Amino acid sequence: MPRMLDVSDEVRAEIGDEEADRLLAGETAPGSYDCTSCRTPGDCEQERTSTVLFIGDETAVLAFAHAGCLPSQVVKVTEEQLQGAVRSISGGSAELEPERVAPEQAVLGVTSGLVLISGELHPALVVEPTSPIARPGATGGGDDFLPLLIEQGFMPLSELSAVPPVLHGWSVLLAVGQLHAVLQPGADGGRPVAWWQAHQPLQVTDGWRTAANKHQQVLLFAAPVGSIGRQPREDLLRDALDKAAANGQLVGAALPLAGT
């Protein structure tokens, strides 16, 4: 029976025509696999299957996913994330190199939670830096975090009474059943790049993942340092979001979901 495998043009460009043809011919495809997104078994001889290529700084890993979970695509990640993906995919252990995380990625704290808007629960990510974010090249020591995001298309929010508009080109990457990154458009319309990446993939609750699958999008809220804090409960997180919005210190957008 022919294998129902999808190799996208961008994956083919990375792995080469010869390897792509071997995959499609079934020479190197796994047959059965564990989906890199939802972690449940799949069979590329029985159901449509996507090839997903994770590319790190020095290495790459080819994984497989149900076509309904992820399209065939190339996902650029840090080397640390790639090693985490290898461990998740193989179930084994992998040696980690010392952390090499860009400072602007390291200072963004991210909290996941469910937010009630208009009587419905929505999956949300709340981003708050651990220190002020200055505009690149600025020397004044101010905090330009919110103005920079507004320039990217995020909307200032005075209250959480409605779902913010979708910010096209951005997305939230869930892979191997965990939160990996927030992606933003690449330069000149190129491949999306990570605006934020987890040092190691973050666990999300079943309720959060269910809501994300239902809405096929995640709400991202951002506030300056000191506005939200690390809240231990979702009701306290909501109170902090409402207070930040009332003080003019909150922006937000709805980001399409990549993965499940």
Order of alpha helices (4+ residues) and beta strands (2+ residues): beta-alpha-alpha-beta-beta-beta-beta-beta-alpha-alpha-beta-beta-alpha-beta-beta-beta-beta-alpha-beta-alpha-beta
